Amino acid sequence: MRELVTPPDAILDPSTGAARVGSYRGELPRVDLSPLALRGLDRLLKHKRWTYVAIASDEVFIAVAVVHLGYLAITFGVAFDKAGRRLLVDRSTFCPPFSASVGDAGGSARAWLPSAQVRIERPRGEARGAVTAAFRGLELTARLSARAAPQALSAIAEAPGGVLIATEKRLLLGVEGEASVLGRRISLDGALASYDYTSGLLPRRTTWRWALALGRAESGERVGLNVGEGFIGDAECAIWLDGALIPLAEGRFTFDAARPLDPWHVRTVDGAVDLRFVPGAAHSNHTNLGLVASEFMQPIGLYSGTIRLPDGRHLELRDVLGVTEAQDITW
């Protein structure tokens, strides 16, 4: 199992300019990619960054995101009903680049449009953050706290066919607040949240598969799971368990792309994670704008199965909320 070490104070070595590639326990430093893309056109075409926040309560799974592609931005918000296993709200909007922003250290992300407003604030070094969002049928006001959460997982990695990716994942954040979903007020007090910030100079075509779970194990522990296949491999894979952050091997996903709402099998290459994911619905995007072409599928549903911990214990999950994702994008 790989070791997680203290993050560097900069993503590039100031003497050599080399990327400080690694998987770290703690938050990223400021992500300044300008030395790697000196020309403005390079940055405009290659620099992609996003912030994604998910909240899982006993009733709902809510996710909002701001994605900035340099020349285009995307924002979306979804709300999924756990008991009914259905999407209550699914909104997404393409917008001009000046109508959205994602900070260089994940501290803030914003989108401001008549049909969609999102504001995510997480000051570096602070234990608290906030997210507000307004879409048709969905309003969200939540305060996030890392005080009782394990440390962040950060990774700096070289992108196959690209240049560099920096990402920071935080899971098991505490939540206070509420959502209004189709006019119904839902308390989010006591829910769990995840925060995902990624910034990179990425290849023209990028693919990955991803799994996120947030909830409690059958034995009562708070548990968060982030597993990916492709992209940067095992560098971003981990389990958050009450106060512990435990690295995991890279994921492997088995599913029927033609029937994405059929059950998925999510595991790691070493067999430590062995989960069955049963989707209830999916947030998806199938776009071909010439410059941008996206086949994006993010089913939302429930995880059940086992996770083998390094001490030999087996963690049992049953009906834990989360998402899977299959992404194939040309940008």
MARFITI-274264 format. One line per field, with one value per atom (N, C-alpha, C, O): residue number from 1; x, y, z. Coordinates in pm, whole numbers. Each point is the difference from the previous one (the first is absolute). Layout:
N
nr	NUM,... .
x	X,... .
y	Y,... .
z	Z,... .
//
This chain:
331
nr	1,1,1,1,2,2,2,2,3,3,3,3,4,4,4,4,5,5,5,5,6,6,6,6,7,7,7,7,8,8,8,8,9,9,9,9,10,10,10,10,11,11,11,11,12,12,12,12,13,13,13,13,14,14,14,14,15,15,15,15,16,16,16,16,17,17,17,17,18,18,18,18,19,19,19,19,20,20,20,20,21,21,21,21,22,22,22,22,23,23,23,23,24,24,24,24,25,25,25,25,26,26,26,26,27,27,27,27,28,28,28,28,29,29,29,29,30,30,30,30,31,31,31,31,32,32,32,32,33,33,33,33,34,34,34,34,35,35,35,35,36,36,36,36,37,37,37,37,38,38,38,38,39,39,39,39,40,40,40,40,41,41,41,41,42,42,42,42,43,43,43,43,44,44,44,44,45,45,45,45,46,46,46,46,47,47,47,47,48,48,48,48,49,49,49,49,50,50,50,50,51,51,51,51,52,52,52,52,53,53,53,53,54,54,54,54,55,55,55,55,56,56,56,56,57,57,57,57,58,58,58,58,59,59,59,59,60,60,60,60,61,61,61,61,62,62,62,62,63,63,63,63,64,64,64,64,65,65,65,65,66,66,66,66,67,67,67,67,68,68,68,68,69,69,69,69,70,70,70,70,71,71,71,71,72,72,72,72,73,73,73,73,74,74,74,74,75,75,75,75,76,76,76,76,77,77,77,77,78,78,78,78,79,79,79,79,80,80,80,80,81,81,81,81,82,82,82,82,83,83,83,83,84,84,84,84,85,85,85,85,86,86,86,86,87,87,87,87,88,88,88,88,89,89,89,89,90,90,90,90,91,91,91,91,92,92,92,92,93,93,93,93,94,94,94,94,95,95,95,95,96,96,96,96,97,97,97,97,98,98,98,98,99,99,99,99,100,100,100,100,101,101,101,101,102,102,102,102,103,103,103,103,104,104,104,104,105,105,105,105,106,106,106,106,107,107,107,107,108,108,108,108,109,109,109,109,110,110,110,110,111,111,111,111,112,112,112,112,113,113,113,113,114,114,114,114,115,115,115,115,116,116,116,116,117,117,117,117,118,118,118,118,119,119,119,119,120,120,120,120,121,121,121,121,122,122,122,122,123,123,123,123,124,124,124,124,125,125,125,125,126,126,126,126,127,127,127,127,128,128,128,128,129,129,129,129,130,130,130,130,131,131,131,131,132,132,132,132,133,133,133,133,134,134,134,134,135,135,135,135,136,136,136,136,137,137,137,137,138,138,138,138,139,139,139,139,140,140,140,140,141,141,141,141,142,142,142,142,143,143,143,143,144,144,144,144,145,145,145,145,146,146,146,146,147,147,147,147,148,148,148,148,149,149,149,149,150,150,150,150,151,151,151,151,152,152,152,152,153,153,153,153,154,154,154,154,155,155,155,155,156,156,156,156,157,157,157,157,158,158,158,158,159,159,159,159,160,160,160,160,161,161,161,161,162,162,162,162,163,163,163,163,164,164,164,164,165,165,165,165,166,166,166,166,167,167,167,167,168,168,168,168,169,169,169,169,170,170,170,170,171,171,171,171,172,172,172,172,173,173,173,173,174,174,174,174,175,175,175,175,176,176,176,176,177,177,177,177,178,178,178,178,179,179,179,179,180,180,180,180,181,181,181,181,182,182,182,182,183,183,183,183,184,184,184,184,185,185,185,185,186,186,186,186,187,187,187,187,188,188,188,188,189,189,189,189,190,190,190,190,191,191,191,191,192,192,192,192,193,193,193,193,194,194,194,194,195,195,195,195,196,196,196,196,197,197,197,197,198,198,198,198,199,199,199,199,200,200,200,200,201,201,201,201,202,202,202,202,203,203,203,203,204,204,204,204,205,205,205,205,206,206,206,206,207,207,207,207,208,208,208,208,209,209,209,209,210,210,210,210,211,211,211,211,212,212,212,212,213,213,213,213,214,214,214,214,215,215,215,215,216,216,216,216,217,217,217,217,218,218,218,218,219,219,219,219,220,220,220,220,221,221,221,221,222,222,222,222,223,223,223,223,224,224,224,224,225,225,225,225,226,226,226,226,227,227,227,227,228,228,228,228,229,229,229,229,230,230,230,230,231,231,231,231,232,232,232,232,233,233,233,233,234,234,234,234,235,235,235,235,236,236,236,236,237,237,237,237,238,238,238,238,239,239,239,239,240,240,240,240,241,241,241,241,242,242,242,242,243,243,243,243,244,244,244,244,245,245,245,245,246,246,246,246,247,247,247,247,248,248,248,248,249,249,249,249,250,250,250,250,251,251,251,251,252,252,252,252,253,253,253,253,254,254,254,254,255,255,255,255,256,256,256,256,257,257,257,257,258,258,258,258,259,259,259,259,260,260,260,260,261,261,261,261,262,262,262,262,263,263,263,263,264,264,264,264,265,265,265,265,266,266,266,266,267,267,267,267,268,268,268,268,269,269,269,269,270,270,270,270,271,271,271,271,272,272,272,272,273,273,273,273,274,274,274,274,275,275,275,275,276,276,276,276,277,277,277,277,278,278,278,278,279,279,279,279,280,280,280,280,281,281,281,281,282,282,282,282,283,283,283,283,284,284,284,284,285,285,285,285,286,286,286,286,287,287,287,287,288,288,288,288,289,289,289,289,290,290,290,290,291,291,291,291,292,292,292,292,293,293,293,293,294,294,294,294,295,295,295,295,296,296,296,296,297,297,297,297,298,298,298,298,299,299,299,299,300,300,300,300,301,301,301,301,302,302,302,302,303,303,303,303,304,304,304,304,305,305,305,305,306,306,306,306,307,307,307,307,308,308,308,308,309,309,309,309,310,310,310,310,311,311,311,311,312,312,312,312,313,313,313,313,314,314,314,314,315,315,315,315,316,316,316,316,317,317,317,317,318,318,318,318,319,319,319,319,320,320,320,320,321,321,321,321,322,322,322,322,323,323,323,323,324,324,324,324,325,325,325,325,326,326,326,326,327,327,327,327,328,328,328,328,329,329,329,329,330,330,330,330,331,331,331,331 .
x	84,-84,88,100,-137,82,-9,-99,201,5,-45,38,-119,-41,92,16,44,95,-54,-105,179,-41,8,98,-199,2,116,42,9,104,-58,-122,209,-46,-28,-51,85,-29,-9,68,-149,-15,120,21,59,120,122,-5,114,126,51,19,4,41,138,29,56,134,2,65,-138,6,-123,4,-115,-125,-72,-106,164,-62,-122,-5,-95,-121,31,74,-129,19,-109,-95,113,-100,-8,102,-225,-18,-143,-85,60,-130,18,86,-167,30,-117,-117,152,-98,-7,84,-187,-13,-39,-9,-14,-51,110,117,-158,92,55,-67,189,43,-72,-81,112,-57,37,115,-214,22,27,-94,221,41,62,113,-188,46,60,40,-33,47,142,26,68,134,0,94,-199,-6,-75,7,-79,-75,21,-85,200,41,-87,-22,-28,-83,-145,-52,-13,-139,-90,-95,123,-83,12,-99,220,17,-88,-68,70,-80,-150,-77,39,-141,-51,-111,191,-44,20,-76,178,37,-39,-18,5,-21,-146,-89,63,-134,0,96,-201,-9,-147,-88,66,-138,-4,97,-211,-31,-136,-97,92,-121,-27,88,-207,-40,-120,-98,104,-112,-39,87,-216,-52,-95,-92,115,-85,-64,70,-203,-73,-78,13,-94,-84,-107,-54,23,-108,47,-58,164,35,151,81,-47,137,-7,-72,148,0,143,94,-78,133,-10,-94,194,12,144,91,-71,135,13,-97,221,39,121,100,-108,106,43,-84,214,50,97,103,-134,82,93,69,-66,83,-80,-9,-49,-79,-149,-81,42,-139,-11,96,-214,-23,-130,-89,79,-118,-32,91,-216,-40,-120,-84,76,-116,-37,82,-207,-51,-100,-86,97,-91,-45,72,-191,-52,-65,-86,128,-45,-68,53,-171,-77,42,-14,65,49,-111,14,-124,-107,-64,-26,0,-63,97,-40,170,106,-26,0,-22,-27,56,16,14,44,-120,-100,112,-104,28,-91,220,43,127,90,-81,121,13,-66,154,20,147,88,-62,136,-4,-92,197,2,140,96,-84,123,-3,-105,219,0,134,100,-95,126,100,-39,169,102,-3,35,-77,0,-112,-1,-92,-111,28,-89,210,35,148,78,-40,141,27,-88,212,48,138,88,-68,125,119,-15,136,122,46,100,-170,31,-127,-4,-99,-124,-78,-101,147,-65,-140,-83,55,-132,-35,88,-216,-52,-136,-79,53,-125,-53,76,-208,-66,-119,-75,56,-110,-71,51,-167,-85,-144,-32,-55,-140,-63,-84,125,-61,78,-47,166,82,102,76,-77,103,60,-72,204,71,114,70,-53,114,55,-70,196,68,120,85,-77,111,66,-66,197,78,139,92,-77,129,110,-21,137,112,38,3,24,40,-115,22,-143,-116,-75,-1,-61,-75,-142,-70,26,-139,-10,90,-201,-29,-150,-76,33,-143,-32,84,-206,-48,-144,-84,57,-136,-25,90,-212,-34,-148,-82,51,-140,-18,55,-132,-42,-153,-61,2,-145,-36,39,-113,-41,96,-30,147,99,69,60,-70,75,75,-54,177,86,76,58,-58,82,60,-73,205,62,135,75,-45,131,72,-58,183,80,110,60,-33,104,91,-45,176,100,52,95,-154,54,3,95,-197,-5,32,-21,72,29,148,83,-49,141,61,-71,203,68,-40,-56,86,-23,102,109,-148,93,31,-90,219,42,94,74,-77,88,47,-75,201,59,53,82,-130,33,20,-58,140,17,-114,-35,-23,-113,47,78,-123,35,-45,-119,215,-34,-24,-27,35,-18,123,112,-131,114,-8,81,-178,-3,-142,-80,51,-130,26,86,-161,0,-143,-91,71,-135,-1,97,-206,-17,-139,-99,93,-128,-15,93,-213,-33,-135,-97,93,-123,-31,85,-208,-52,-3,13,-32,-21,-135,-99,93,-127,-83,54,-186,-91,-104,-54,28,-115,-68,68,-199,-68,-126,-52,4,-123,-5,72,-158,-27,-150,-80,44,-139,-2,61,-132,-5,-145,-84,56,-136,-96,-114,162,-82,-3,-59,122,2,129,108,-119,116,57,-72,203,67,118,90,-88,113,120,-12,128,125,90,115,-167,78,39,-85,214,47,34,46,-68,38,152,72,-24,142,23,-84,199,28,138,88,-71,131,29,-90,219,47,111,96,-108,97,43,-80,208,58,107,87,-93,99,37,-86,217,49,114,89,-90,108,9,-95,211,20,-20,88,-203,-44,8,-6,18,5,-133,-104,111,-119,-114,-116,148,-102,37,113,-210,23,-113,-117,154,-100,28,115,-218,17,-130,-106,119,-114,23,113,-223,14,-115,-111,141,-101,14,111,-224,-7,-111,-110,139,-101,11,109,-225,-5,-110,-116,153,-102,59,102,-166,47,7,-84,189,12,-104,-58,36,-94,41,-84,215,51,-4,42,-92,-26,100,-29,146,100,-44,-64,98,-16,102,116,-160,89,-19,-112,224,1,98,107,-142,82,20,-96,220,31,93,114,-163,78,-11,-109,223,0,72,82,-113,70,41,-84,211,50,30,16,-7,29,135,103,-100,129,16,85,-168,18,-21,-90,173,-23,33,-32,95,38,-119,17,-138,-118,-94,-114,158,-88,23,113,-222,12,-136,-104,110,-119,20,107,-212,-3,-88,-115,169,-72,8,105,-218,-2,116,-6,111,110,119,103,-114,116,-13,-110,224,10,92,117,-170,72,11,-103,225,13,-47,7,-55,-47,69,58,-66,51,-98,-112,154,-83,-125,0,-106,-128,-13,72,-168,-41,-153,-62,2,-143,-54,52,-155,-67,-145,-73,31,-136,-32,89,-217,-47,-24,-97,186,-11,-133,-49,-8,-128,-117,-111,135,-106,60,18,13,72,-79,57,-189,-79,-8,-62,124,18,108,79,-71,101,143,31,54,143,75,-48,166,92,122,70,-45,113,95,-40,163,100,135,14,85,136,84,-39,154,81,48,26,-14,44,-115,22,-146,-116,-46,-95,160,-38,-141,-74,38,-135,-77,46,-163,-85,-145,-64,14,-130,-92,44,-170,-105,-72,-44,31,-66,-128,3,-115,-130,-51,-46,53,-48,-152,-72,27,-142,-34,-109,206,-17,138,99,-92,131,-8,-93,193,27,96,104,-137,83,9,-80,179,16,59,106,-174,47,1,-104,223,13,104,104,-132,100,-12,-86,174,0,116,31,33,115,126,81,-61,116,-6,102,-222,-21,-97,-107,146,-88,8,109,-222,-1,-99,-116,163,-85,20,97,-190,13,-120,-114,137,-107,35,105,-193,21,-125,-86,75,-111,9,109,-224,-10,-78,-102,150,-68,62,48,-48,35,108,-4,102,109,-24,-46,78,2,119,39,19,115,100,-35,160,102,125,32,36,130,94,-26,134,99,100,66,-53,90,140,16,87,137,22,89,-169,16,-74,-3,-56,-67,-149,-70,19,-144,-74,55,-179,-85,-113,-76,66,-103,-118,18,-135,-119,-82,-32,0,-87,-133,-5,-101,-131,-80,-29,-7,-83,59,-69,197,69,-7,32,-74,-19,132,105,-113,118,-26,-113,220,-7,110,102,-123,107,4,-91,199,11,84,103,-148,79,8,-102,225,21,93,107,-149,84,-23,-104,202,-22,115,116,-151,96,-19,-106,212,-12,125,4 .
y	-119,119,124,7,92,120,81,-9,86,84,141,53,7,138,89,-23,123,86,143,31,57,139,72,-16,94,68,100,55,-33,100,141,18,82,138,61,112,-185,43,-124,-99,103,-119,-21,-110,218,-10,34,91,-163,30,134,14,87,132,0,89,-188,-5,-66,48,-160,-78,14,-30,78,7,-132,-9,-97,-133,-8,62,-138,-20,-86,-98,135,-77,-107,8,-108,-106,-83,-36,6,-83,0,70,-149,-11,44,-53,149,71,-3,-13,28,9,146,48,22,142,77,-58,189,78,41,8,17,44,139,80,-52,140,71,-60,186,74,-70,-40,24,-70,104,56,-32,95,-79,-49,37,-78,87,-51,182,90,-30,19,-65,-32,-115,-14,-69,-115,33,-75,185,42,150,81,-45,140,84,118,-175,75,-1,-102,217,9,-97,-51,24,-93,-141,-73,33,-132,-14,-101,202,-6,-2,-74,155,5,-135,-39,-32,-126,-120,-96,100,-119,4,-105,224,8,-26,76,-184,-37,-6,-49,100,-9,-6,53,-118,-13,-19,-44,78,-27,-68,47,-158,-82,-25,-47,78,-25,-92,24,-130,-92,-5,5,-14,-11,-119,-11,-77,-118,3,3,-3,-8,-131,-83,66,-120,1,-105,224,13,19,-57,137,43,-2,1,-4,25,122,-1,105,123,28,-13,49,34,126,18,69,119,10,-43,101,11,123,47,4,102,-53,-36,30,-53,110,55,-22,105,-62,-56,67,-60,100,-34,157,103,86,121,-184,71,-22,54,-132,-35,-45,-50,69,-47,-79,16,-101,-83,2,-7,16,-17,-93,-1,-79,-88,-21,17,-55,-34,-114,1,-99,-113,-31,26,-81,-48,-135,-16,-83,-138,-44,20,-79,-49,-142,-90,67,-132,-104,-110,143,-98,-36,-118,218,-27,-39,-44,61,-33,64,-65,198,72,141,56,1,139,92,-13,105,100,124,61,-24,116,-36,-63,103,-22,118,5,88,120,15,-19,53,32,106,6,81,115,22,3,13,49,152,60,2,145,57,-72,200,60,3,1,1,-14,112,-23,143,112,-11,77,-170,-13,-103,-31,-23,-97,12,50,-97,0,-114,-41,-10,-101,46,21,-6,53,-90,-117,174,-76,-85,-71,76,-91,-62,-47,48,-62,82,-47,171,77,45,16,5,47,-45,-20,6,-28,66,-5,69,73,-12,-12,16,12,92,-16,111,94,18,64,-122,3,21,-30,80,14,-132,-1,-109,-130,-85,-106,152,-81,88,73,-81,68,-99,-71,67,-87,80,73,-88,62,-100,-41,2,-93,73,49,-43,68,-95,-58,41,-78,63,-40,140,66,-99,-86,98,-88,15,110,-224,1,11,-9,28,14,-132,-79,57,-124,10,-101,223,19,49,65,-100,46,15,-24,63,20,-24,19,-60,-16,49,-38,122,43,-23,14,-50,-27,27,-17,60,21,-43,60,-165,-48,-9,8,-23,-18,-130,-109,123,-115,-40,-89,156,-37,125,77,-58,104,-65,-87,129,-63,107,91,-102,83,-91,-54,37,-94,52,62,-88,28,-134,-96,92,-122,15,108,-213,5,-122,-113,140,-107,-31,-78,136,-16,-145,-42,-35,-140,-95,-121,175,-82,-36,73,-184,-29,105,84,-90,94,-21,-104,204,-10,-95,-18,-40,-72,91,45,-17,82,-80,-86,116,-71,97,85,-102,70,-108,-82,83,-111,52,101,-171,29,-65,-116,192,-49,-71,57,-179,-68,83,29,8,80,147,78,-39,138,49,-36,117,53,-33,-78,135,-15,13,77,-154,6,15,-67,155,12,-14,62,-143,-23,-11,-47,91,-11,-53,53,-159,-61,12,-26,67,4,-71,35,-133,-73,1,33,-68,-3,138,13,91,133,7,-55,122,21,105,88,-97,89,58,-70,200,66,80,65,-70,77,-68,-91,136,-57,16,81,-161,9,13,-49,115,2,-74,44,-156,-85,-8,-60,121,6,56,-46,148,66,-66,55,-170,-71,30,-16,60,33,-128,-80,63,-119,45,69,-106,32,-85,-120,184,-71,-7,-42,83,-7,-145,-89,66,-135,-82,-114,170,-71,-2,63,-136,-8,58,-14,80,64,-38,-40,52,-17,124,68,-42,117,-48,-62,91,-46,119,58,-22,106,-61,-72,101,-50,110,75,-64,99,-65,-60,73,-62,50,57,-81,17,-137,-86,65,-135,-27,92,-220,-37,30,13,-1,32,-97,40,-168,-99,-59,-44,45,-47,-97,27,-139,-98,-43,1,-39,-59,-66,18,-95,-54,32,4,20,55,-48,-21,2,-40,85,24,20,76,-59,-24,-1,-46,80,35,-5,78,-57,-8,-33,-51,-65,45,-150,-73,-149,-56,-7,-144,-66,65,-193,-74,2,-11,24,6,140,20,78,133,107,118,-154,101,85,-49,177,84,-47,-26,16,-50,80,29,6,65,-72,-41,26,-75,81,53,-45,63,-95,-22,-33,-96,39,30,-32,31,-107,-75,70,-85,89,70,-73,91,135,11,92,137,3,5,-7,-2,-127,-5,-96,-129,2,67,-143,-17,124,4,97,120,69,70,-88,66,-97,36,-158,-103,-14,-15,21,-10,-26,16,-58,-9,91,1,75,82,-75,-30,-1,-82,67,0,58,83,99,94,-109,96,-41,68,-176,-54,20,-7,31,6,-114,-3,-91,-123,-10,-6,3,-11,-135,-100,99,-122,-17,94,-215,-27,55,39,-37,52,-84,-120,183,-68,-73,26,-119,-68,-3,-34,69,16,-96,-7,-67,-90,44,2,33,47,-12,-20,32,-6,143,64,-14,138,27,113,-216,16,1,43,-92,-6,51,-78,208,51,-3,20,-43,-10,-142,-24,-71,-134,7,94,-191,4,5,-60,132,10,-81,-20,-27,-64,90,25,24,89,-71,-40,25,-65,66,85,-123,46,-116,-117,149,-104,-104,-114,150,-96,-72,-82,113,-68,53,-53,158,52,61,-12,75,55,-92,-30,-14,-87,42,-46,136,61,-18,-1,-14,-1,133,39,29,130,-14,-43,79,-9,141,67,-21,135,9,-97,218,27,90,-8,95,95,48,-39,124,48,144,39,38,130,-24,-63,110,-32,120,93,-99,103,-64,-62,78,-53,117,40,15,126,-12,-63,122,14,140,28,61,139,27,115,-222,17,13,-93,209,20,-89,-51,32,-82,-113,23,-145,-116,-81,-38,11,-65,-114,15,-129,-112,-18,-61,114,8,-66,34,-128,-71,-8,-54,106,-6,-57,76,-209,-60,31,12,2,24,-117,-41,-11,-116,-45,82,-214,-56,-107,-84,91,-96,-103,34,-160,-105,-90,-18,-40,-89,15,42,-75,-2,78,12,41,64,-61,8,-68,-59,107,60,-36,101,-58,-122,208,-50,-86,-85,106,-83,-133,-76,47,-128,3,-95,201,9,17,52,-97,18,96,-24,130,100,-35,-20,11,-35,125,78,-59,109,-57,-104,175,-40,126,80,-63,112,136,86,-70,128,84,-47,172,88,35,8,12,42,4,-13,30,4,-86,-27,-14,-46,97,80,-91,92,-62,-62,80,-35,125,55,-11,125,-23,-58,103,-1,134,21,68,137,46,-25,91,68,149,55,10,142,80,120 .
z	0,0,0,72,-154,-7,129,73,-47,119,-37,-105,190,-17,84,120,-184,70,4,-57,126,13,-135,-72,37,-131,-8,101,-223,-18,11,2,5,9,-137,-10,-97,-136,-88,27,-132,-84,-93,-50,28,-82,84,83,-105,67,-53,-121,208,-50,-65,-79,111,-58,-136,-92,79,-123,-88,-120,178,-74,-12,-63,123,-7,89,107,-151,80,121,-10,122,124,6,78,-161,-17,128,58,-16,117,48,-55,159,63,145,70,-25,124,98,-38,166,108,44,76,-126,29,-125,-109,123,-111,-97,36,-160,-103,30,65,-112,-5,-114,-70,50,-112,-131,-20,-68,-126,-109,-57,28,-104,-115,10,-119,-115,-110,-104,127,-105,-48,-119,205,-53,-101,-78,80,-91,-128,-98,97,-120,-14,38,-94,-2,-90,28,-135,-92,44,46,-59,41,-72,60,-188,-76,55,6,36,62,123,17,68,122,-33,61,-159,-37,-48,34,-113,-58,91,-7,93,77,148,61,-5,144,34,-39,113,44,153,61,0,146,41,-68,180,48,150,61,-5,140,5,-58,130,10,148,72,-28,139,1,-71,152,17,147,88,-61,136,5,-81,179,17,139,101,-98,126,2,-89,192,6,-109,-36,-17,-97,-144,-92,74,-136,-23,93,-221,-46,-92,-100,135,-78,-46,79,-204,-52,-85,-76,92,-84,-46,69,-187,-54,-88,-61,56,-96,-74,62,-194,-85,-96,-72,70,-89,-99,40,-169,-105,-66,-97,146,-61,-95,17,-118,-100,18,-76,177,25,145,58,0,136,6,-84,186,21,149,83,-49,138,5,-91,197,14,145,90,-69,132,-11,-88,178,-1,143,96,-85,129,-23,-87,167,-15,129,109,-123,114,33,-83,205,37,7,-55,121,18,-134,-27,-57,-128,-110,-107,136,-96,-136,-104,110,-124,9,109,-225,-6,17,-71,165,19,-83,-56,47,-78,-74,57,-183,-80,-96,-103,138,-81,-36,83,-209,-40,-108,-82,83,-88,-54,77,-209,-61,4,-22,49,11,-47,-5,-28,-42,114,116,-149,105,103,116,-155,95,103,96,-115,95,109,80,-76,102,33,-81,200,39,96,76,-80,94,45,-84,213,53,-22,-33,51,-27,116,-12,123,111,55,114,-194,43,100,53,-25,105,-35,90,-217,-37,-141,-84,61,-134,-8,94,-209,-13,-142,-97,86,-129,21,97,-186,15,-134,-92,84,-118,45,115,-201,40,45,90,-153,29,100,41,-1,89,71,-63,195,79,99,71,-69,93,62,-70,199,68,101,92,-110,89,59,-74,206,67,98,87,-101,97,11,-70,158,13,39,85,-148,32,147,54,8,140,97,121,-170,88,10,-94,211,20,-52,-12,-20,-41,-144,-52,-10,-134,-15,94,-212,-22,-147,-87,63,-138,-6,82,-180,-29,-149,-82,49,-139,-22,90,-212,-38,-145,-92,74,-132,2,107,-221,-3,73,-41,150,79,110,79,-71,102,54,-75,207,69,115,70,-51,100,76,-59,191,86,107,83,-87,92,47,-76,200,58,18,50,-91,6,103,12,62,102,-9,-12,18,0,139,14,88,136,46,65,-99,42,-114,12,-123,-118,-6,54,-119,-24,-92,-56,40,-88,-145,-37,-44,-143,-63,52,-165,-86,-118,-70,48,-113,-87,48,-176,-94,-108,-47,9,-114,-92,40,-163,-90,-142,-39,-35,-141,-78,23,-115,-77,-125,-76,52,-125,-120,-15,-68,-117,30,-91,218,40,72,-37,137,73,148,51,20,145,53,-53,158,68,149,56,8,146,48,-54,157,49,151,60,2,145,29,-50,131,38,152,76,-34,143,17,-67,154,26,149,82,-48,137,64,121,-204,54,69,-50,164,67,-72,-68,81,-71,96,85,-102,60,-111,-79,73,-102,-47,64,-179,-53,-151,-59,0,-144,-20,80,-187,-46,-133,-98,95,-120,-46,67,-181,-54,104,13,61,100,135,93,-76,127,75,-56,180,82,61,60,-75,52,85,-50,175,87,-39,-25,20,-28,123,-9,124,123,28,1,23,28,-123,12,-130,-123,-16,78,-178,-31,-139,-89,72,-128,-50,77,-208,-63,-84,-49,33,-75,-91,45,-175,-99,-84,-73,84,-83,-88,48,-178,-95,-96,-47,16,-95,-76,60,-193,-76,-143,-54,-4,-144,-60,10,-73,-33,-149,-82,47,-141,-69,64,-195,-80,27,9,3,37,136,22,68,136,37,-26,87,43,143,44,27,133,44,-60,167,75,146,48,23,135,87,-47,175,98,125,48,4,125,85,-49,178,93,129,43,18,124,89,-41,163,89,123,52,-6,118,-31,-71,127,-10,91,86,-107,84,147,88,-63,137,59,114,-189,54,-37,18,-70,-34,-118,-93,97,-118,-104,32,-156,-104,-129,-41,-20,-130,-90,44,-169,-95,-126,-55,8,-128,-75,41,-152,-79,-146,-50,-20,-142,-80,53,-181,-95,-118,-57,22,-101,61,122,-205,43,73,-67,202,70,85,88,-114,64,150,50,22,143,83,118,-178,75,65,100,-156,57,70,31,-6,56,150,46,31,146,62,-63,190,82,121,62,-28,120,100,-29,146,97,136,64,-20,121,-6,-79,159,-1,-83,3,-79,-72,-150,-56,-8,-146,-43,39,-118,-33,-152,-68,13,-146,-51,70,-194,-66,-134,-54,1,-134,-104,35,-160,-109,-17,27,-73,-17,-132,-96,94,-122,-1,101,-215,-11,-106,-111,147,-93,-12,99,-221,-22,-147,-83,51,-139,-47,41,-129,-45,-71,1,-63,-69,98,-34,157,103,132,93,-84,117,129,107,-115,123,52,104,-173,56,108,1,90,106,-54,-103,175,-27,105,111,-148,95,12,-98,219,26,96,109,-151,85,-22,-88,167,-21,-52,15,-75,-65,100,-38,166,100,69,88,-129,57,135,57,-4,131,-2,97,-208,-17,-93,-110,154,-80,25,94,-181,23,-121,-115,143,-102,9,108,-220,-4,-82,-115,175,-67,-28,92,-216,-33,11,-23,58,-6,-117,-58,23,-111,-38,62,-164,-45,-47,-70,109,-60,-115,19,-137,-117,-93,7,-95,-102,-124,5,-116,-128,-97,-53,30,-72,-110,19,-132,-106,-58,-84,132,-45,-96,-29,-20,-86,81,5,58,85,123,46,7,119,-34,-56,91,-16,129,43,17,131,5,-39,87,38,150,45,31,145,64,-32,121,68,148,36,50,144,68,46,-40,74,149,57,5,144,59,-55,168,57,129,79,-56,130,-14,-89,181,6,111,109,-140,101,-29,-115,221,-18,112,110,-138,104,-42,-118,219,-18,104,120,-167,90,40,-85,215,51,20,6,4,15,124,0,105,121,-10,97,-212,-21,25,-36,96,22,-132,-97,95,-116,36,94,-170,19,-90,-120,177,-77,-31,90,-216,-42,-49,-66,99,-50,-31,89,-216,-46,39,54,-84,24,-127,-109,124,-115,-69,64,-195,-74,-149,-46,-28,-146,-60,65,-188,-87,-118,-20,-58,-113,-109,27,-150,-119,-85,-41,14,-72,-119,15,-130,-120,-70,-63,76,-46,-89,30,-136,-87,19,-30,80,37,-31,25 .
//
